[in-house]
Amino acid sequence: MRLGIEAGKDTLDVAAELEVKGVPISAGLLVKDGVDAVLAPLQERGLAVCQIGSTGFNPLSDDADAQRAQAGVLRQAIPLARETGCRYITIGPGNHHPSGFAHYDARNFTDDAIAQMAEAIKPMIELAEKHDVCLSVEPYLKGAINSAERFKALHARVGSDALRANVDPSSLYDFWDVVDPAAKVAATCTGLAGHVGIVHLKEIGIDPGVHIKMGLKPIGEGTTDWAQLLKLVAPHVPDDSWVLLEHVLSAEEARVSVERIRAAAREAGVSLT
């Protein structure tokens, strides 16, 4: 498996420093600036594109104007993807709330939400098939696609292997999963076998307080067994895909987190280059 990293403004520098070869780019920037301009700073550092992000594309959003714009970006990005060397474009989980990831809407959790999302993304999937590109949904606790089972229901309606799912168990953690995430990690990694797009690595923890407040934590400061996750997912990651360490907040955190993930890979007996 190949390792990528996302660390905000420090991404390119820490990737080069730590010899992590993959970094993500945004679909919006790709469309705005073009392939050559986006790739130039990566190529200067010996880096490659590991993911094209288009998570603003939220086909269930009630903000029709915003989604017309986002759909336009995605439609233009799909034909450009292969020129970047990456065929995986990440899209959101579907959310009737226009925030995409920040909030939720009760309609997300119905069977109708899956049917509506399938109908909305079919034209994009057809375009992706034409250009040998994969659209990889980001399953997320608050979204319409919030489990391996709901992704497979969406896949059955769309009927194309150009539709994939990112493997990111911590995006699905509830309270009890944070207490003991092993079962959620196993269910997600094995449940998405055969449908893997990108693997995302990030940690979720609980802050002290009367009410439950969960949020991002550095790798190693939560309860996820990263060796378990890497061992379970390794057989199902396509050769042209990546394992992306994301939401890293500083260069120092990147150094510690990358070493911890590499140590977990060694413990799991899997290759992570």
C-alpha positions as CSV (number, residue, x, y, z in Angstrom):
1,M,0.0,0.0,0.0
2,R,1.1,3.6,-0.7
3,L,1.0,6.3,1.9
4,G,-0.3,9.8,1.4
5,I,-0.7,12.8,3.8
6,E,-2.8,15.9,4.2
7,A,-1.5,18.5,6.6
8,G,-3.0,21.8,5.6
9,K,-0.5,24.4,4.5
10,D,2.4,22.1,5.5
11,T,1.3,19.2,3.2
12,L,3.9,19.4,0.5
13,D,6.8,20.2,2.7
14,V,6.1,17.5,5.3
15,A,5.4,14.9,2.6
16,A,8.8,15.6,1.0
17,E,10.5,15.6,4.4
18,L,9.0,12.3,5.6
19,E,9.2,10.6,2.2
20,V,5.5,10.2,2.0
21,K,4.8,10.2,-1.8
22,G,1.1,11.0,-2.0
23,V,-0.7,14.3,-1.5
24,P,-4.4,15.2,-2.2
25,I,-5.5,18.0,-4.5
26,S,-8.9,19.6,-4.9
27,A,-11.2,19.2,-7.9
28,G,-11.9,22.9,-7.8
29,L,-8.2,23.9,-8.1
30,L,-7.7,21.3,-10.8
31,V,-10.5,22.8,-12.9
32,K,-9.5,26.4,-12.1
33,D,-5.7,26.2,-12.7
34,G,-5.4,23.1,-14.9
35,V,-3.3,19.9,-14.7
36,D,0.1,21.4,-15.3
37,A,-0.2,24.2,-12.8
38,V,-1.5,21.9,-10.1
39,L,1.1,19.2,-10.6
40,A,4.2,21.5,-10.9
41,P,4.8,22.0,-7.1
42,L,4.3,18.3,-6.5
43,Q,6.7,17.2,-9.2
44,E,9.3,19.6,-7.9
45,R,9.2,17.6,-4.7
46,G,8.9,14.2,-6.2
47,L,5.3,13.8,-5.1
48,A,2.2,12.3,-6.7
49,V,-1.6,12.9,-6.4
50,C,-3.2,10.4,-4.1
51,Q,-6.8,11.8,-4.1
52,I,-8.9,14.4,-5.9
53,G,-11.3,15.9,-3.5
54,S,-14.8,17.0,-4.5
55,T,-16.6,16.6,-1.2
56,G,-18.6,19.8,-1.9
57,F,-20.6,17.8,-4.3
58,N,-23.6,16.9,-2.2
59,P,-26.5,15.7,-4.4
60,L,-29.0,15.6,-1.5
61,S,-28.4,19.3,-0.6
62,D,-31.5,21.5,-0.8
63,D,-29.2,24.4,-1.9
64,A,-29.8,23.9,-5.6
65,D,-27.6,26.8,-6.8
66,A,-24.6,25.7,-4.8
67,Q,-25.0,22.2,-6.1
68,R,-25.3,23.2,-9.7
69,A,-21.9,24.9,-9.2
70,Q,-20.4,21.9,-7.5
71,A,-21.7,19.5,-10.1
72,G,-20.2,21.7,-12.8
73,V,-16.8,21.4,-11.1
74,L,-17.0,17.6,-10.8
75,R,-18.2,17.3,-14.4
76,Q,-15.1,19.2,-15.5
77,A,-12.7,17.4,-13.1
78,I,-13.6,13.8,-14.2
79,P,-12.0,14.1,-17.7
80,L,-8.9,15.6,-16.2
81,A,-8.3,13.0,-13.4
82,R,-6.3,10.5,-15.3
83,E,-3.9,13.3,-16.5
84,T,-3.0,13.8,-12.8
85,G,-2.0,10.2,-12.3
86,C,-4.9,9.6,-9.9
87,R,-8.2,8.0,-10.9
88,Y,-10.0,8.5,-7.5
89,I,-12.3,11.5,-6.9
90,T,-13.8,11.6,-3.4
91,I,-17.4,12.8,-3.1
92,G,-19.5,13.4,0.0
93,P,-21.9,10.9,1.7
94,G,-25.1,12.7,0.7
95,N,-26.7,15.1,3.2
96,H,-30.0,17.0,3.0
97,H,-28.4,19.6,5.3
98,P,-26.4,21.9,3.0
99,S,-23.4,21.9,5.4
100,G,-22.4,18.5,3.9
101,F,-20.4,17.3,7.0
102,A,-21.0,19.8,9.8
103,H,-24.6,18.9,10.6
104,Y,-27.3,16.4,9.7
105,D,-30.9,16.0,8.6
106,A,-33.2,13.2,9.7
107,R,-34.1,12.5,6.0
108,N,-30.6,11.3,5.5
109,F,-31.3,8.0,7.3
110,T,-34.2,6.8,5.1
111,D,-34.2,4.4,2.1
112,D,-35.4,7.3,0.0
113,A,-32.1,9.2,0.6
114,I,-30.2,6.3,-1.0
115,A,-32.6,6.2,-3.9
116,Q,-32.3,10.0,-4.4
117,M,-28.5,9.9,-4.2
118,A,-28.3,7.0,-6.7
119,E,-30.5,8.9,-9.2
120,A,-28.4,12.1,-8.8
121,I,-25.0,10.5,-9.2
122,K,-25.8,8.1,-12.1
123,P,-24.9,10.7,-14.8
124,M,-21.6,11.4,-13.0
125,I,-20.9,7.7,-12.8
126,E,-21.5,7.3,-16.5
127,L,-19.0,10.1,-17.2
128,A,-16.5,8.5,-14.8
129,E,-16.9,5.1,-16.6
130,K,-16.1,6.9,-19.9
131,H,-12.9,8.3,-18.6
132,D,-11.9,5.2,-16.4
133,V,-12.2,7.2,-13.2
134,C,-13.7,6.2,-9.9
135,L,-16.0,8.3,-7.7
136,S,-15.3,7.3,-4.1
137,V,-18.0,8.1,-1.6
138,E,-16.9,9.2,1.9
139,P,-19.2,7.3,4.3
140,Y,-19.9,9.5,7.3
141,L,-22.0,9.1,10.5
142,K,-24.2,12.1,9.8
143,G,-24.7,11.4,6.1
144,A,-27.0,9.2,4.0
145,I,-24.2,6.7,3.3
146,N,-23.1,6.0,6.9
147,S,-22.2,2.3,6.9
148,A,-20.8,-0.4,4.6
149,E,-24.4,-1.7,4.3
150,R,-25.8,1.6,3.1
151,F,-23.0,2.0,0.6
152,K,-23.7,-1.4,-0.8
153,A,-27.4,-0.5,-1.2
154,L,-26.3,2.6,-3.1
155,H,-23.9,0.5,-5.3
156,A,-26.7,-1.9,-6.1
157,R,-28.9,0.9,-7.3
158,V,-26.1,2.5,-9.4
159,G,-24.8,-0.8,-10.8
160,S,-21.2,0.3,-11.5
161,D,-17.8,-0.4,-10.1
162,A,-16.8,3.2,-11.0
163,L,-18.6,3.9,-7.7
164,R,-16.3,3.1,-4.7
165,A,-16.2,3.9,-1.0
166,N,-13.5,5.4,1.1
167,V,-12.6,3.2,4.1
168,D,-12.6,5.5,7.1
169,P,-14.0,3.7,10.2
170,S,-13.4,6.7,12.5
171,S,-15.9,8.8,10.4
172,L,-18.5,6.3,11.6
173,Y,-17.6,6.2,15.3
174,D,-20.4,6.7,17.8
175,F,-19.7,6.9,21.6
176,W,-19.3,3.2,22.1
177,D,-17.0,2.9,19.1
178,V,-14.7,5.4,20.6
179,V,-14.7,3.3,23.8
180,D,-13.9,0.2,21.8
181,P,-13.6,0.6,18.0
182,A,-12.4,-2.9,17.1
183,A,-15.9,-4.1,16.0
184,K,-16.6,-1.0,13.8
185,V,-13.1,-1.2,12.3
186,A,-13.7,-4.8,11.4
187,A,-17.2,-4.3,10.0
188,T,-16.1,-1.4,7.9
189,C,-12.9,-2.9,6.5
190,T,-14.5,-6.2,5.7
191,G,-17.9,-4.8,4.7
192,L,-16.4,-2.6,2.0
193,A,-14.1,-5.4,0.5
194,G,-14.3,-5.2,-3.2
195,H,-15.5,-1.6,-3.2
196,V,-12.5,0.2,-1.8
197,G,-11.5,3.6,-3.1
198,I,-9.1,5.4,-0.8
199,V,-8.3,4.4,2.8
200,H,-8.4,7.4,5.2
201,L,-6.6,7.4,8.5
202,K,-7.7,9.9,11.3
203,E,-8.5,9.5,14.9
204,I,-11.6,10.5,16.8
205,G,-11.7,11.0,20.6
206,I,-14.1,12.3,23.3
207,D,-13.4,15.6,25.2
208,P,-14.3,15.9,28.9
209,G,-17.7,17.4,29.6
210,V,-21.3,16.7,30.7
211,H,-22.5,16.3,27.1
212,I,-20.8,14.1,24.6
213,K,-18.3,16.1,22.4
214,M,-16.3,14.1,19.9
215,G,-13.7,15.4,17.6
216,L,-10.4,14.9,15.8
217,K,-7.3,13.8,17.8
218,P,-3.7,13.1,16.7
219,I,-2.9,9.5,15.7
220,G,-2.1,7.6,18.9
221,E,-4.2,9.7,21.2
222,G,-7.3,7.7,20.7
223,T,-8.3,4.1,21.0
224,T,-8.1,2.9,17.3
225,D,-5.8,-0.1,16.8
226,W,-4.1,1.0,13.6
227,A,-2.4,-2.4,13.1
228,Q,-5.8,-4.1,13.2
229,L,-7.1,-1.6,10.6
230,L,-4.2,-1.9,8.3
231,K,-4.1,-5.7,8.4
232,L,-7.8,-6.0,7.7
233,V,-7.9,-3.5,4.8
234,A,-4.6,-4.4,3.1
235,P,-6.0,-7.3,1.0
236,H,-8.7,-5.1,-0.4
237,V,-6.8,-1.9,-1.4
238,P,-6.4,-1.6,-5.2
239,D,-2.8,-1.4,-6.4
240,D,-3.4,2.1,-7.8
241,S,-5.0,3.4,-4.6
242,W,-3.6,5.1,-1.5
243,V,-3.8,5.1,2.3
244,L,-4.2,8.8,3.2
245,L,-3.3,10.2,6.6
246,E,-5.6,13.3,6.8
247,H,-6.5,16.2,9.0
248,V,-3.0,16.6,10.4
249,L,-2.8,20.0,12.0
250,S,1.0,20.7,12.1
251,A,4.3,19.5,10.8
252,E,5.2,18.2,14.2
253,E,2.0,16.2,14.4
254,A,2.8,14.9,11.0
255,R,6.2,13.6,12.0
256,V,4.8,11.7,15.0
257,S,1.7,10.4,13.2
258,V,3.6,9.1,10.2
259,E,6.0,7.2,12.4
260,R,3.1,5.7,14.4
261,I,1.3,4.6,11.3
262,R,4.5,3.1,9.9
263,A,5.1,1.3,13.2
264,A,1.5,-0.1,13.0
265,A,2.1,-1.3,9.5
266,R,5.2,-3.1,10.6
267,E,3.2,-4.7,13.5
268,A,0.5,-5.7,11.1
269,G,3.1,-7.2,8.7
270,V,1.9,-5.1,5.8
271,S,3.8,-3.0,3.3
272,L,3.2,0.8,3.5
273,T,5.5,2.7,1.3
